[in-house]
């Protein structure tokens, strides 16, 4: 069952089970997972992150004194804040090229994050040309619209083409916002790509030795289901991101399996 769920980290898996995201799954309880959680090699292959260098340097940094000669007026302790409304907003970005081209010709993945549900939606891409981006974007937006989700704002990477920005404005009547140059962290899709990549790498690491890597895009639907079962909705924190978009997952109607060794 651990392999079916995408080899999640123990703490994340237990948190999702306690939240009721796996109701109806056979033998998947907090007690059983706590006692029989398998220490596999697939989980760290996807979820171990190398610490960046010089993040916690012990070398003292020179103290810089601010130049206050140009300041005018009386010093006060005013704090100016601005509330940024992120509801009804989606973020999108594309991954880098996958090492192996799939049999369907796919090389990339478009990742979309809906802030209200915090759900991650993915769609494979054959290229990063405008026509292919339009196709993938339409597919993802259609899925959101069928779930009754109609975003009003869209945050895009600043490297996106003008044709794609016009497509979002004209076709879906959304306001378009670009992340600042050199500050990709403001795009929630960047974090979603990192989280989905970690989850997907664990799934790939757990496939059978004779699994054809050219079929990697066929694993995306189940990877999307399992990663969203581990996430809690922003708008309704007592349900999963998957349930927010698709309703409760019924394992008896749609049993999942893994292509593990």
C-alpha positions in Angstrom: 0.0 0.0 0.0 3.0 2.3 0.6 4.0 1.8 -3.0 0.4 2.5 -4.2 0.4 5.8 -2.5 3.7 6.9 -4.1 6.1 6.1 -1.3 5.2 9.1 0.9 7.2 10.2 3.9 6.0 8.7 7.1 5.1 12.0 8.8 3.2 13.3 5.8 1.4 10.0 5.3 0.3 9.8 8.9 -0.9 13.4 8.8 -3.1 12.7 5.7 -4.5 9.6 7.3 -5.4 11.4 10.5 -7.2 14.0 8.4 -9.4 11.3 6.9 -8.0 11.4 3.4 -7.8 7.6 3.2 -11.1 6.6 4.5 -12.1 3.3 3.0 -8.6 2.2 2.1 -8.1 -1.4 3.3 -6.0 -1.6 6.5 -4.7 1.9 6.0 -4.9 3.2 9.6 -2.7 5.3 11.8 -2.0 2.3 14.0 -0.9 0.1 11.1 1.2 2.7 9.4 2.9 3.6 12.7 3.8 0.0 13.4 4.5 -1.4 9.9 5.8 1.6 7.9 8.3 0.2 5.4 11.7 1.9 5.4 12.2 1.7 1.6 15.0 3.1 -0.5 12.5 4.6 -3.0 11.2 7.3 -0.5 14.6 9.0 0.1 15.5 8.8 -3.6 12.7 11.2 -4.3 12.4 13.2 -1.0 16.0 13.8 0.1 17.1 17.3 -0.6 20.8 18.3 -0.5 21.4 21.3 1.7 22.7 24.3 -0.2 26.2 25.5 0.6 26.9 28.7 2.7 23.3 28.8 4.0 24.5 28.7 7.6 28.0 30.0 7.3 29.9 30.5 10.5 32.1 33.2 9.0 31.2 36.7 10.4 29.9 39.1 7.9 31.0 42.8 8.0 28.5 45.1 9.5 27.2 47.8 7.1 26.1 51.1 8.4 23.1 52.6 6.6 23.5 56.0 5.0 21.0 58.3 6.7 22.2 61.6 5.3 19.5 61.7 2.7 16.6 61.0 5.1 14.3 63.9 5.9 11.5 64.4 8.4 10.9 63.0 11.8 11.6 59.4 12.5 8.4 57.4 13.2 7.6 53.8 13.7 5.0 53.4 10.9 4.6 50.0 9.3 3.0 49.9 5.9 1.3 46.6 4.9 -0.6 45.5 1.9 -3.0 42.6 1.7 -2.6 40.4 -1.3 -5.7 38.5 -2.2 -4.8 35.1 -3.6 -8.2 33.4 -3.7 -9.5 32.3 -7.0 -6.0 32.3 -8.4 -4.0 29.7 -10.3 -0.3 29.4 -10.9 1.3 27.6 -13.8 4.9 26.7 -14.9 6.6 24.1 -17.0 9.2 21.6 -15.8 12.5 21.1 -17.5 12.9 18.5 -20.2 12.5 14.9 -19.0 15.6 12.8 -19.7 13.7 10.3 -21.8 11.1 11.2 -24.4 7.9 9.2 -24.0 6.4 7.0 -26.7 3.7 9.6 -27.1 6.4 12.2 -27.8 6.1 14.0 -24.4 9.2 15.7 -23.0 7.9 18.2 -20.4 5.1 18.6 -17.8 2.9 21.6 -17.3 2.1 22.1 -13.6 -0.9 24.1 -12.4 -1.7 25.0 -8.8 -5.2 26.1 -7.7 -4.7 28.1 -4.5 -8.2 27.5 -3.1 -7.8 23.7 -3.2 -3.9 23.7 -3.2 -4.4 20.9 -5.8 -1.6 20.1 -8.2 -2.7 19.3 -11.8 -0.3 18.1 -14.4 -0.4 17.6 -18.2 2.4 16.2 -20.3 3.8 18.4 -23.1 5.5 17.5 -26.4 7.2 20.9 -26.6 7.0 24.4 -25.2 5.6 26.0 -28.3 2.5 28.1 -28.0 0.2 25.7 -29.7 1.2 22.9 -27.3 1.0 25.1 -24.3 -2.5 26.2 -25.3 -3.6 22.6 -25.6 -2.2 21.6 -22.2 -3.6 24.8 -20.5 -7.1 24.2 -22.0 -7.0 20.6 -20.7 -6.2 21.7 -17.2 -8.6 24.6 -17.1 -11.4 22.3 -18.4 -10.8 20.0 -15.5 -11.0 22.9 -13.0 -14.2 24.3 -14.7 -15.9 20.9 -14.5 -15.2 20.9 -10.8 -16.9 24.2 -10.5 -13.7 26.2 -10.1 -13.4 29.3 -12.2 -10.3 31.3 -11.3 -10.1 35.0 -11.9 -6.4 35.6 -11.6 -3.4 33.8 -13.2 0.2 34.1 -12.1 2.7 33.2 -14.8 6.4 32.9 -15.1 8.0 36.1 -16.6 9.5 34.1 -19.5 6.1 33.3 -20.9 5.3 34.5 -24.5 2.9 37.3 -25.3 0.7 34.9 -27.2 0.2 32.8 -24.1 -0.6 35.8 -22.0 -3.2 37.0 -24.6 -4.7 33.5 -24.7 -5.3 33.5 -20.9 -6.8 37.0 -21.0 -9.0 36.5 -24.1 -10.1 32.9 -23.7 -10.6 32.7 -19.9 -11.1 36.4 -19.0 -8.5 36.3 -16.2 -6.1 39.0 -15.1 -2.5 38.0 -15.7 0.3 38.7 -13.3 4.0 37.9 -13.9 6.5 37.0 -11.1 9.3 39.5 -10.7 12.6 38.8 -12.6 14.9 36.6 -10.6 12.3 35.9 -8.0 10.7 32.7 -9.1 9.8 31.7 -5.5 6.7 34.0 -5.8 5.3 31.5 -8.3 3.6 28.8 -6.3 3.9 26.5 -9.2 7.7 26.4 -8.6 7.1 24.9 -5.2 4.5 22.6 -6.6 7.0 21.4 -9.3 9.5 20.6 -6.5 6.9 18.7 -4.5 5.5 16.8 -7.4 9.0 16.0 -8.7 10.0 14.5 -5.4 6.8 12.4 -5.4 7.2 11.4 -9.0 10.8 10.4 -8.6 9.9 8.1 -5.7 7.3 6.4 -7.9 9.8 6.0 -10.8 12.4 4.6 -8.4 9.9 2.0 -7.3 9.0 0.7 -10.7 10.1 -2.8 -11.9 13.5 -3.2 -13.4 12.0 -4.0 -16.8 9.6 -1.1 -16.7 10.0 0.9 -20.0 11.0 4.4 -19.1 9.4 5.6 -22.3 6.0 5.1 -20.5 6.7 7.6 -17.8 3.8 9.9 -18.8 1.4 7.0 -18.2 2.2 7.2 -14.5 1.2 10.9 -14.2 -2.6 10.4 -13.5 -1.9 8.1 -10.5 0.9 10.3 -9.3 -1.4 13.3 -9.4 -4.1 11.4 -7.4 -1.7 10.3 -4.7 0.1 13.6 -4.3 -3.2 15.4 -3.9 -4.4 12.9 -1.3 -1.4 14.0 0.8 -2.4 17.7 0.7 -5.1 19.5 2.6 -7.4 22.0 0.9 -6.8 25.7 1.7 -10.4 26.7 1.5 -11.7 23.6 3.4 -8.8 22.3 5.5 -10.7 19.2 6.7 -10.7 17.6 3.3 -7.9 16.7 0.9 -6.9 18.7 -2.2 -8.2 15.8 -4.3 -11.6 15.8 -2.6 -11.9 19.6 -3.1 -11.6 19.1 -6.9 -12.9 15.6 -7.5 -14.9 14.6 -4.4 -13.9 11.9 -2.0 -11.7 9.1 -3.4 -13.4 5.8 -3.3 -10.8 3.0 -3.3 -13.5 0.3 -3.7 -14.7 1.9 -7.0 -11.2 2.8 -8.3 -8.5 0.5 -6.7 -5.0 1.6 -7.4 -1.9 -0.6 -8.0 1.8 0.0 -8.3 4.4 -1.2 -10.8 6.8 -2.1 -8.1 9.4 -4.7 -8.2 
